């Protein structure tokens, strides 16, 4: 089919792009995108990192092939065309100035190569004497001295000169569609202003359809005739010229935040929340969240353990609608779910545990607030009064430092403490070791005046060996506090009994989501033994492996009073901030209620072990895909 010469229409229909990471996990870069850009339109695209902006341009240019959906240029289906075949129609300018040039060739030869549309054979014949003079005049007009360096290799030019040259080359190709992918990001402000002026001149002169990705809010509002906002691989706002021209940068940022929060309510399942979260996280942060210790055997066991318990339903029981309310350490909960004290929370969303606390407050449940978090315990308590119920502390560092943190929780109005007993040092986490990854220390230091102070109290977590406190020492220090405390990391009946003898009012049965000691049993497997060891008078929470509402019901039937979610909360946080966590809690509540109704139980407090029976499962489990952990 012959493509008309004077158009530039871009049509994307049902576009979905899933990256294959080489692991069972999938990263969804684009999610059901429908977009039509009319000939001659200048469209700017904004959105947070990982929102799919660059992926959108790569699909249009042919650098990436969509998993599903179609790409049409000027009415022709080019979905299966490789990028070199689209070169006659589409020009793309990257954020890397070197990406659009041949650095081993001279400035003049690069211009000739552009006119030959990338075909190196015979490209030097593309520039006649008249064209050479025209190009020299055009380069002189840039004010960057390029006209004096026509015979020098492009690799010797400055970044601004290379990017200007790339723009001129794009114009020489006379594309139907010009794609600008953060092409000003690597330039200093003065040079960026020159290249921006060159960009607008080029677009005006060529009259081509232009799609420009930018993080600069002023550019997004000032340039073009249309503005798209993207989030999590979707277009969440499409603004015509008259609407965007009436906005300021603060309103645009608010629109972006609102788009993220609004789309979070669209998740139909918890798997969709996880999928969206992993799509926006860089690969090393993805591994930090998903990974476990060692060979990740415990990570897998945590998930597989839930599949070994089948429900035993009772029908026609004449019961009212089931209740999800309960009470834990004196705190009333509308849902038998607490959120875990995961640190580095600002890695997943700028609002971190503040957003988690607010979501818990709205859902009627509570947070365990981390000591090694991005925000201070006082900030979280102020943002979510009542929901910031339990404060986590690490029994390490100096006695004075430990007690100072305890006193702060008391003064801020927390209802109890959660003492992490199983982390004297960090586990052997091979994904992080391979990636050379450790989050910015500032993400852990919200409770300390400086990173140095945080490392002074918590630094042994980064070591491979360190002293371990005794139950006697822990009991002596906690005896100076009026707050009841939870012993976190209990995995044996012996440790359960020792914790209770030391003064623990509750236990958190946990292997730290498979992130500490690899090779131990699943938390769910040891739960019945620990309940038998301490009897009904001690309250028990469970984490590690919980991925859905049915898992919550299983854990409570086997002896837990509540469950604690870590990764699920982090997925919600990364996928949509406060609204994302709220959606996770909403979906958990809906499934718990559904399971209780079908199981024939009037509420979570009515669950007993006879609601389950143990079954054999095969070697292949959905847990291998979904990961393990809190």
Secondary structure as the mmCIF struct_conf table of DSSP 4:
data_model
#
loop_
_struct_conf.conf_type_id
_struct_conf.id
_struct_conf.beg_label_comp_id
_struct_conf.beg_label_asym_id
_struct_conf.beg_label_seq_id
_struct_conf.end_label_comp_id
_struct_conf.end_label_asym_id
_struct_conf.end_label_seq_id
HELX_LH_PP_P HELX_LH_PP_P1 UNK A 2 UNK A 4
BEND BEND1 UNK A 5 UNK A 6
STRN STRN1 UNK A 10 UNK A 20
BEND BEND2 UNK A 22 UNK A 24
STRN STRN2 UNK A 26 UNK A 37
TURN_TY1_P TURN_TY1_P1 UNK A 39 UNK A 40
STRN STRN3 UNK A 42 UNK A 47
TURN_TY1_P TURN_TY1_P2 UNK A 49 UNK A 50
BEND BEND3 UNK A 51 UNK A 52
HELX_RH_AL_P HELX_RH_AL_P1 UNK A 53 UNK A 61
TURN_TY1_P TURN_TY1_P3 UNK A 62 UNK A 62
BEND BEND4 UNK A 63 UNK A 64
BEND BEND5 UNK A 67 UNK A 67
STRN STRN4 UNK A 68 UNK A 73
TURN_TY1_P TURN_TY1_P4 UNK A 74 UNK A 75
STRN STRN5 UNK A 76 UNK A 77
TURN_TY1_P TURN_TY1_P5 UNK A 79 UNK A 80
HELX_RH_AL_P HELX_RH_AL_P2 UNK A 83 UNK A 86
TURN_TY1_P TURN_TY1_P6 UNK A 87 UNK A 89
STRN STRN6 UNK A 90 UNK A 93
BEND BEND6 UNK A 95 UNK A 96
HELX_RH_3T_P HELX_RH_3T_P1 UNK A 97 UNK A 100
BEND BEND7 UNK A 101 UNK A 101
TURN_TY1_P TURN_TY1_P7 UNK A 103 UNK A 104
BEND BEND8 UNK A 105 UNK A 105
STRN STRN7 UNK A 106 UNK A 106
HELX_RH_AL_P HELX_RH_AL_P3 UNK A 107 UNK A 115
TURN_TY1_P TURN_TY1_P8 UNK A 116 UNK A 118
TURN_TY1_P TURN_TY1_P9 UNK A 121 UNK A 122
HELX_RH_3T_P HELX_RH_3T_P2 UNK A 123 UNK A 126
HELX_RH_AL_P HELX_RH_AL_P4 UNK A 129 UNK A 140
TURN_TY1_P TURN_TY1_P10 UNK A 141 UNK A 143
BEND BEND9 UNK A 144 UNK A 145
HELX_RH_3T_P HELX_RH_3T_P3 UNK A 146 UNK A 148
TURN_TY1_P TURN_TY1_P11 UNK A 150 UNK A 151
BEND BEND10 UNK A 152 UNK A 152
STRN STRN8 UNK A 153 UNK A 153
HELX_RH_3T_P HELX_RH_3T_P4 UNK A 154 UNK A 156
BEND BEND11 UNK A 157 UNK A 157
HELX_RH_AL_P HELX_RH_AL_P5 UNK A 159 UNK A 172
TURN_TY1_P TURN_TY1_P12 UNK A 173 UNK A 174
BEND BEND12 UNK A 176 UNK A 176
STRN STRN9 UNK A 177 UNK A 181
BEND BEND13 UNK A 182 UNK A 182
TURN_TY1_P TURN_TY1_P13 UNK A 183 UNK A 186
BEND BEND14 UNK A 187 UNK A 187
HELX_RH_AL_P HELX_RH_AL_P6 UNK A 189 UNK A 206
STRN STRN10 UNK A 209 UNK A 213
BEND BEND15 UNK A 215 UNK A 215
HELX_RH_AL_P HELX_RH_AL_P7 UNK A 217 UNK A 222
BEND BEND16 UNK A 223 UNK A 225
STRN STRN11 UNK A 226 UNK A 231
TURN_TY1_P TURN_TY1_P14 UNK A 232 UNK A 233
STRN STRN12 UNK A 234 UNK A 240
HELX_RH_AL_P HELX_RH_AL_P8 UNK A 241 UNK A 244
TURN_TY1_P TURN_TY1_P15 UNK A 245 UNK A 246
HELX_RH_AL_P HELX_RH_AL_P9 UNK A 249 UNK A 264
TURN_TY1_P TURN_TY1_P16 UNK A 265 UNK A 266
BEND BEND17 UNK A 269 UNK A 269
HELX_RH_AL_P HELX_RH_AL_P10 UNK A 270 UNK A 280
BEND BEND18 UNK A 281 UNK A 281
HELX_RH_AL_P HELX_RH_AL_P11 UNK A 283 UNK A 290
BEND BEND19 UNK A 293 UNK A 293
TURN_TY1_P TURN_TY1_P17 UNK A 294 UNK A 295
HELX_RH_AL_P HELX_RH_AL_P12 UNK A 297 UNK A 307
TURN_TY1_P TURN_TY1_P18 UNK A 308 UNK A 308
STRN STRN13 UNK A 309 UNK A 311
BEND BEND20 UNK A 321 UNK A 321
STRN STRN14 UNK A 323 UNK A 323
STRN STRN15 UNK A 326 UNK A 328
TURN_TY1_P TURN_TY1_P19 UNK A 329 UNK A 330
STRN STRN16 UNK A 331 UNK A 333
BEND BEND21 UNK A 334 UNK A 336
STRN STRN17 UNK A 337 UNK A 339
BEND BEND22 UNK A 343 UNK A 343
HELX_RH_3T_P HELX_RH_3T_P5 UNK A 345 UNK A 347
TURN_TY1_P TURN_TY1_P20 UNK A 348 UNK A 348
TURN_TY1_P TURN_TY1_P21 UNK A 350 UNK A 351
HELX_RH_AL_P HELX_RH_AL_P13 UNK A 352 UNK A 363
TURN_TY1_P TURN_TY1_P22 UNK A 364 UNK A 364
STRN STRN18 UNK A 366 UNK A 369
TURN_TY1_P TURN_TY1_P23 UNK A 371 UNK A 372
BEND BEND23 UNK A 373 UNK A 375
HELX_RH_AL_P HELX_RH_AL_P14 UNK A 377 UNK A 383
TURN_TY1_P TURN_TY1_P24 UNK A 384 UNK A 387
STRN STRN19 UNK A 388 UNK A 394
BEND BEND24 UNK A 395 UNK A 395
BEND BEND25 UNK A 397 UNK A 397
HELX_RH_AL_P HELX_RH_AL_P15 UNK A 399 UNK A 411
TURN_TY1_P TURN_TY1_P25 UNK A 412 UNK A 413
BEND BEND26 UNK A 415 UNK A 415
STRN STRN20 UNK A 416 UNK A 420
BEND BEND27 UNK A 422 UNK A 422
BEND BEND28 UNK A 424 UNK A 425
HELX_RH_AL_P HELX_RH_AL_P16 UNK A 430 UNK A 435
TURN_TY1_P TURN_TY1_P26 UNK A 436 UNK A 436
HELX_RH_3T_P HELX_RH_3T_P6 UNK A 441 UNK A 444
TURN_TY1_P TURN_TY1_P27 UNK A 446 UNK A 447
BEND BEND29 UNK A 448 UNK A 450
HELX_RH_AL_P HELX_RH_AL_P17 UNK A 451 UNK A 458
HELX_RH_3T_P HELX_RH_3T_P7 UNK A 459 UNK A 462
BEND BEND30 UNK A 463 UNK A 464
HELX_RH_AL_P HELX_RH_AL_P18 UNK A 471 UNK A 478
TURN_TY1_P TURN_TY1_P28 UNK A 479 UNK A 480
BEND BEND31 UNK A 482 UNK A 483
STRN STRN21 UNK A 484 UNK A 490
BEND BEND32 UNK A 492 UNK A 492
HELX_RH_AL_P HELX_RH_AL_P19 UNK A 493 UNK A 502
TURN_TY1_P TURN_TY1_P29 UNK A 503 UNK A 503
BEND BEND33 UNK A 505 UNK A 505
STRN STRN22 UNK A 506 UNK A 509
HELX_RH_3T_P HELX_RH_3T_P8 UNK A 512 UNK A 514
TURN_TY1_P TURN_TY1_P30 UNK A 515 UNK A 515
BEND BEND34 UNK A 516 UNK A 517
TURN_TY1_P TURN_TY1_P31 UNK A 518 UNK A 519
BEND BEND35 UNK A 520 UNK A 520
HELX_RH_AL_P HELX_RH_AL_P20 UNK A 523 UNK A 534
TURN_TY1_P TURN_TY1_P32 UNK A 536 UNK A 537
BEND BEND36 UNK A 538 UNK A 538
STRN STRN23 UNK A 539 UNK A 542
BEND BEND37 UNK A 544 UNK A 545
BEND BEND38 UNK A 548 UNK A 548
HELX_RH_AL_P HELX_RH_AL_P21 UNK A 549 UNK A 557
TURN_TY1_P TURN_TY1_P33 UNK A 558 UNK A 559
BEND BEND39 UNK A 561 UNK A 561
STRN STRN24 UNK A 562 UNK A 565
BEND BEND40 UNK A 566 UNK A 566
HELX_RH_AL_P HELX_RH_AL_P22 UNK A 567 UNK A 599
TURN_TY1_P TURN_TY1_P34 UNK A 600 UNK A 600
BEND BEND41 UNK A 602 UNK A 602
STRN STRN25 UNK A 603 UNK A 603
HELX_RH_3T_P HELX_RH_3T_P9 UNK A 604 UNK A 606
HELX_RH_3T_P HELX_RH_3T_P10 UNK A 609 UNK A 611
STRN STRN26 UNK A 612 UNK A 614
BEND BEND42 UNK A 619 UNK A 619
TURN_TY1_P TURN_TY1_P35 UNK A 622 UNK A 622
HELX_RH_AL_P HELX_RH_AL_P23 UNK A 623 UNK A 626
#
